[in-house]
Amino acid sequence: MEYLFSYGTLQKSETQLKLFGRLLNGASDTLDDYKTANIEIEDEVFLTKEGSQQLTVVASNGDKIDGMVFEVSAEDIATADRYEPDNYERISVVLHSGRQAWLYLKR
């Protein structure tokens, strides 16, 4: 079992159903010392899925992002890797709850 923190589109039921074929089991959690930022997406494949605006996160002392942490399998992570735009990377973070989770953000 792994954990994936979502602050954006992966929280949507329709995105989960389309991507994973099911709703993910998750709970509210917080990512400390980060904030969200809007960016333009240039990845043509992602543009057809979600549109030209996307959220990313940037380090920021004292800020926090409320989101969801989902229980996922290694296969789910591989699926999410293929879903995210080309200029995003997956990093490991520790959430406010103490859970270690994967997080996607712009490179």
ABEGO torsion letter per residue (X at the ends): XBBBBBABAAABAAAAAAAAGBBBBBBBBBBBGBBBBBBBBABAAAAAAAEABBBBBBBBBGBBBBBBBBBBBAAAAAAAAAABBAABBBBBBBBAAGBBBBBBBBX
